[in-house]
Amino acid sequence: MTVSDKGTHYRVAPGGEVSGQITVPGDKSISHRALMLGALAEGETEITGFLTGEDCLSTLRALSALGVRIEHLEPERILVHGVGVEGLRAAPSALDMGNAGTAMRLFMGLLAPQRFDSVLIGDESLMRRPMERVAGPLRAMGARIETRDGRPPVHIQGTPGLRAIDYRLPVASAQVKSAVLLAGLRASGRTRLTEPAPARDHTERMLEAFGVTLVRDGSSVSLEGGQRLRATAVRVPADFSSAAFFLVAGCLAAEHGLLLRNVGINPTRTGLLTLLERMGADIRLHPHGASQRGEPIADIEVHKCRLRGIEVPEELVPLSIDEFPVFFIAAALAEGETLVRGAQELRVKESDRLAAMAAGLTRLGVENRLLEDGLWMRGGTGFTGGIIESHGDHRIAMAFAVAGLAARGPLEIRDVANVATSFPGFLELSRAVGLRIEAA
Ligand code: S3P
């Protein structure tokens, strides 16, 4: 965490222009997985471009507590001394996942088949989030897991000898899919998952990079239990979800263009590109030739333009799930109406993101209607200034920071310390491209 991210509020002065060439920090999803798979592998895994956000540091500390030696060679370079699939040891106390839902859910899959028991806890936000979506299928494999009314703390009674399952996911969730695949590595038989819609596939790609054989067949993926992982080098691309704030900032205020370098453009993550393009955005992709360990990468150039409202196709919701806070800012500035449905998952993220965004937009004078599974709004009227509650949610805080570019008065965004969970240095990078933002 950098010093300036520790401020509890942001103050954003209205207006401004953005420009320059920047690289946002490493991908959060990929950094979590690189640590976990590196720990399970045989040999040493070097991770470069690692995200030193609080969420990934929670995963790093948890693995250290489970007996894995991890060297932080440089801020973004990590060396994991793998212990093999059977090498984890009991942690001396409860494992604290902080704000990181991904860490908690993936650790459930990792720890369920161990010979020892584990307890998983988290911060106030994480202790309210649903865990049965993972506990359910793991129990069907023979795992012994208890939650408190479906939420953390999660008590795991380690159960070697899990059985493979054939599981149809009720929601498109990469975390559920990943947890079951990790447990499946230790189960007898072939574990098979079928998704209702594609969710991010970083786990599948990275398992393959670590030498695991997976079969992908349409909306299904399966693996045989008992496979070993071979250490490898992982180069983490810049996080598309962090780049998203600057993509929207560029649409609003990059008169002379803004370039985002080295961004991961895995198609299971880039629904926002399609949405912004349908709104009329001027975004140009410059793909890098070789994909790094199965993850495609590009420089992305964005120019200011006029946006128009759209109806978001439901199939694009899982592909842009973490980008909705900043998408709603773009939509609020677009001419005409925007409608999002089928996005009830947003209610169980770090905050209830539908409610938090609706309340913030209302505060800034945007006509909107909160739906059970989405949001409707009429855009194009700009933003007044005002005080915004982020509800301790990093992405709500950063989305409203971008809104300042199109506001008529100053914004104060409350409770922003959690920006450091996914985007250390957000404040400095924002200022470097032209946002008039400071910590207060
Ligand atoms: C993530 C999956 C998504 C996403 C989260 C990160 C991951 O959650 O919202 O920020 O790294 O697997 P779900 O799998 O619950 O949709």
Boltz pocket constraint, residues with backbone or C-beta under 6 A from the ligand:
constraints:
  - pocket:
      binder: B
      contacts: [[A, 28], [A, 29], [A, 30], [A, 102], [A, 172], [A, 173], [A, 174], [A, 175], [A, 176], [A, 178], [A, 199], [A, 200], [A, 321], [A, 322], [A, 345]]
      max_distance: 6.0
